[in-house]
């Protein structure tokens, strides 16, 4: 790791989901970028979709800070890695300020990340159905944990000037400044479906307009000077910045081509994964399973992350040349790492439509949401992990695969119930589990080494 100076920063949090965190955080990023600042965007937790909007607002990769997946000790280093060279950083929280991993206290909560980053918190409050009660709400969040510094409040969904006056009068007694007041604004809404917001890649033009509207709303309704001053009050960080090359113990010169799925159907990936693959010596080449009929020239390994293949099942199935190319690569023994959407794509069929047929399994949509953090251990050796490797992951899907595990499963999971999950066959490692490779960078080196020798 290399040392890095601290960057001014603040955390945008809320009492609960649905309060307007994403609108405010993304709008603040866009507003600050519009003033010529280089803004580093971050998201607490495992979510892949919000960082896409953050990237659109700032022109930089949106990065996740997840104390469960990566461990609290990596939050500061990963933050500093993403914030290198930036003027200011904005961190969007997850759920309510103090909500974390189930049964784990503050672990993975926005509050924990704010403390690890020594960053002040801006609390976004949905004021649509209250007036004087807002003071009790804010007072409770301010005093719950003295180590969390709530430096200001942004009132969202304020109905009128009179409503604003009542809210401000109530908050005078709390001693927390009001740093912004936002009226209801339908033009900044972003559409949702079964797993949350629709990703940027699927609605690029509309997303650009929505982010611009968020930026304008925050510019008009918030005190950007006060917010910037609050960000500058963050405490110093002594962590060295995370570095991919150091994490994988230095580069290898081979340059094996690793194809990484992208496009509208496969939008879920952490930026650090590609950085680790490159640091391990891979030539990372993106491809779009919806449109490309061939894998990149010289492909020696394949990474297929998460996304929404269920939304694009017909188009993915219609691209028969690429499905065959993926199957042939897997049959050759080349390393293939597939997470969630990638697992579905490798199945024999998805919702009755033919997929790659690499795995003798079928996938289908259901009404049931599977969601939560998982502790996992590699059941056997694979191209991604040696037997006994322990990792933490996250499941988030409304699909099922039958059977749920192959003769050689990918992971053994401990909670919420003990079970095995996923598939390991030849060079394929396929699972519903989303993992963050920064927590175990050896998987990237192992994967690239297998690409050279397969």
Order of alpha helices (4+ residues) and beta strands (2+ residues): beta-alpha-beta-alpha-beta-alpha-beta-alpha-beta-alpha-beta-alpha-beta-beta-beta-alpha-alpha-alpha-beta-alpha-beta-beta-alpha-alpha-beta-alpha-beta-beta-beta-beta-beta-beta-beta-beta-beta-alpha
